[in-house]
Amino acid sequence: MSEITFKKAAEEGGALLFRLMRSLAAMENGESRCCGLTVSQGLALLAMAPGGLVTMRQLAEALAVSAGTATRVVDNLVRDGLVERMANQGDRRYVCVRPTARGERTIKELEECYRRFWAMTFRSIPTNRLGETLAALELLVDAVEKAEAACCRTSQTRSTHIKEGAKYELAKESG
């Protein structure tokens, strides 16, 4: 195999990742719509899944959106009976949100849709290449997070929340 340059890797890898992002966006649209939600609403519910109760600020950071956008998403979830707002017991200036019983059922449904999708996806990879695939994905995610932090100056809180969410998913899968 010939040596690949960073330029060629960026061009070919960028094209492949663009294809991947389009496929994932289409999948997310389909999975969220199967529950009658927009992608933003589905992601907001999933961001609440690990702990159940989050502040609006934490939710906005987890979704990488403004507080106003997070509020609009939550307004619709509250209207649909999937989320409830409550004053933070420690400091009533802060509003927390958590899924209702119906919201919890919807989260489970969304998680199951994602599990089925990823199981089907990884089943199409030869068994002897699964470890190599996961190692490459981990390298790629780390590289993207570093580039994002350097380029876009995203908050460390968002990256930490996302990593903790991934650990939660892994723990749920193995538990």
C-alpha positions as a printed NumPy array, in Angstrom:
array([[  0.   ,   0.   ,   0.   ],
       [  1.429,   3.371,  -0.982],
       [  2.038,   6.222,   1.425],
       [ -0.938,   8.596,   1.597],
       [ -0.49 ,  12.341,   2.018],
       [ -2.448,  14.466,   4.464],
       [ -3.941,  16.343,   1.499],
       [ -5.18 ,  13.14 ,  -0.147],
       [ -6.455,  11.798,   3.195],
       [ -8.317,  15.074,   3.794],
       [ -9.886,  14.998,   0.323],
       [-10.848,  11.315,   0.23 ],
       [-11.645,  11.091,   3.938],
       [-13.678,  14.283,   3.753],
       [-15.718,  12.903,   0.852],
       [-16.327,   9.629,   2.703],
       [-17.301,  11.45 ,   5.877],
       [-19.68 ,  13.68 ,   3.93 ],
       [-21.373,  10.522,   2.59 ],
       [-21.509,   9.155,   6.14 ],
       [-23.016,  12.376,   7.523],
       [-25.705,  12.384,   4.804],
       [-26.567,   8.762,   5.559],
       [-26.683,   9.4  ,   9.304],
       [-28.806,  12.511,   8.84 ],
       [-31.275,  10.523,   6.73 ],
       [-31.302,   7.754,   9.356],
       [-31.847,  10.239,  12.181],
       [-34.703,  11.867,  10.295],
       [-36.316,   8.481,   9.775],
       [-35.779,   7.285,  13.349],
       [-37.044,  10.496,  14.921],
       [-40.032,  10.769,  12.616],
       [-41.044,   7.207,  13.439],
       [-41.765,   8.539,  16.938],
       [-43.476,  11.66 ,  15.588],
       [-40.553,  13.929,  16.517],
       [-38.233,  16.264,  14.701],
       [-34.537,  15.382,  14.805],
       [-33.958,  18.189,  17.335],
       [-36.709,  16.884,  19.603],
       [-35.353,  13.332,  19.401],
       [-31.825,  14.478,  20.204],
       [-33.098,  16.592,  23.109],
       [-34.912,  13.597,  24.602],
       [-31.847,  11.397,  24.149],
       [-29.684,  14.061,  25.822],
       [-31.941,  13.773,  28.882],
       [-31.756,   9.977,  28.967],
       [-28.601,   9.433,  31.071],
       [-29.719,  11.424,  34.118],
       [-33.28 ,  12.346,  33.351],
       [-33.086,  15.83 ,  34.862],
       [-31.045,  18.548,  33.12 ],
       [-30.915,  22.323,  33.232],
       [-31.818,  24.205,  30.084],
       [-28.2  ,  25.36 ,  29.893],
       [-26.916,  21.769,  30.027],
       [-29.39 ,  20.769,  27.34 ],
       [-28.371,  23.65 ,  25.061],
       [-24.698,  22.727,  25.509],
       [-25.347,  19.039,  24.862],
       [-27.208,  19.901,  21.646],
       [-24.67 ,  22.597,  20.677],
       [-27.456,  25.152,  20.195],
       [-28.378,  28.505,  21.702],
       [-30.503,  28.727,  24.838],
       [-33.317,  30.169,  22.705],
       [-33.25 ,  27.21 ,  20.316],
       [-33.217,  24.739,  23.216],
       [-36.188,  26.577,  24.749],
       [-38.192,  26.313,  21.495],
       [-37.432,  22.58 ,  21.242],
       [-38.474,  22.045,  24.864],
       [-41.626,  24.149,  24.396],
       [-42.801,  21.662,  21.763],
       [-41.826,  18.653,  23.894],
       [-43.769,  20.122,  26.836],
       [-46.764,  20.813,  24.571],
       [-46.678,  17.179,  23.41 ],
       [-46.498,  15.861,  26.982],
       [-43.007,  14.362,  26.598],
       [-41.121,  16.716,  28.95 ],
       [-41.943,  18.751,  32.025],
       [-40.267,  21.891,  33.331],
       [-39.524,  22.435,  36.993],
       [-37.675,  24.928,  39.134],
       [-34.25 ,  23.78 ,  40.262],
       [-34.527,  22.971,  43.976],
       [-31.005,  24.287,  44.648],
       [-31.523,  27.579,  42.84 ],
       [-34.991,  28.542,  41.644],
       [-33.54 ,  30.911,  39.023],
       [-32.633,  27.864,  36.96 ],
       [-35.193,  25.787,  35.129],
       [-34.729,  22.046,  34.791],
       [-36.456,  19.712,  32.39 ],
       [-37.057,  16.01 ,  32.56 ],
       [-38.965,  13.471,  30.516],
       [-42.484,  12.545,  31.557],
       [-43.511,   8.873,  31.666],
       [-44.561,   9.217,  28.013],
       [-41.217,  10.873,  27.261],
       [-39.368,   7.974,  28.93 ],
       [-41.25 ,   5.497,  26.711],
       [-40.36 ,   7.562,  23.647],
       [-36.686,   7.646,  24.691],
       [-36.68 ,   3.848,  24.996],
       [-38.288,   3.578,  21.563],
       [-35.681,   5.928,  20.032],
       [-32.811,   4.07 ,  21.739],
       [-34.138,   0.768,  20.419],
       [-34.334,   2.181,  16.891],
       [-30.712,   3.324,  17.148],
       [-29.577,  -0.028,  18.596],
       [-31.217,  -1.903,  15.72 ],
       [-29.657,   0.442,  13.176],
       [-26.14 ,   0.13 ,  14.624],
       [-26.446,  -3.646,  15.017],
       [-27.454,  -3.93 ,  11.372],
       [-24.636,  -1.6  ,  10.352],
       [-21.918,  -3.469,  12.257],
       [-23.215,  -6.869,  11.122],
       [-22.309,  -5.848,   7.573],
       [-18.633,  -5.497,   8.576],
       [-16.585,  -8.715,   8.517],
       [-16.149,  -9.999,  12.081],
       [-12.358, -10.05 ,  11.772],
       [-12.415,  -6.294,  10.951],
       [-14.708,  -5.088,  13.772],
       [-11.841,  -4.298,  16.17 ],
       [ -9.954,  -2.395,  13.5  ],
       [-13.137,  -0.51 ,  12.577],
       [-13.796,   0.521,  16.177],
       [-10.157,   1.578,  16.66 ],
       [-10.322,   3.705,  13.487],
       [-13.618,   5.275,  14.63 ],
       [-12.113,   6.142,  18.009],
       [ -9.104,   7.781,  16.327],
       [-11.409,   9.703,  14.014],
       [-13.717,  10.917,  16.783],
       [-10.728,  12.067,  18.863],
       [ -9.265,  13.884,  15.84 ],
       [-12.592,  15.571,  15.018],
       [-13.064,  16.686,  18.638],
       [ -9.543,  18.16 ,  18.713],
       [-10.046,  19.935,  15.387],
       [-13.465,  21.191,  16.464],
       [-12.071,  22.565,  19.72 ],
       [ -9.198,  24.288,  17.925],
       [-11.278,  25.552,  15.007],
       [-14.627,  26.324,  16.538],
       [-13.738,  26.837,  20.204],
       [-16.605,  24.632,  21.41 ],
       [-17.094,  24.339,  25.115],
       [-15.396,  21.532,  27.009],
       [-18.709,  20.893,  28.748],
       [-20.353,  19.75 ,  25.507],
       [-17.534,  17.313,  24.697],
       [-17.585,  15.939,  28.234],
       [-21.382,  15.518,  28.171],
       [-21.205,  13.725,  24.832],
       [-18.41 ,  11.423,  26.036],
       [-20.33 ,  10.653,  29.224],
       [-23.418,   9.909,  27.148],
       [-21.397,   7.482,  25.035],
       [-20.052,   5.785,  28.191],
       [-23.65 ,   5.514,  29.42 ],
       [-24.685,   3.851,  26.168],
       [-21.765,   1.4  ,  26.375],
       [-22.571,   0.582,  30.002],
       [-26.225,   0.01 ,  29.1  ],
       [-25.25 ,  -2.295,  26.247],
       [-22.94 ,  -4.418,  28.392],
       [-25.192,  -4.333,  31.477]])
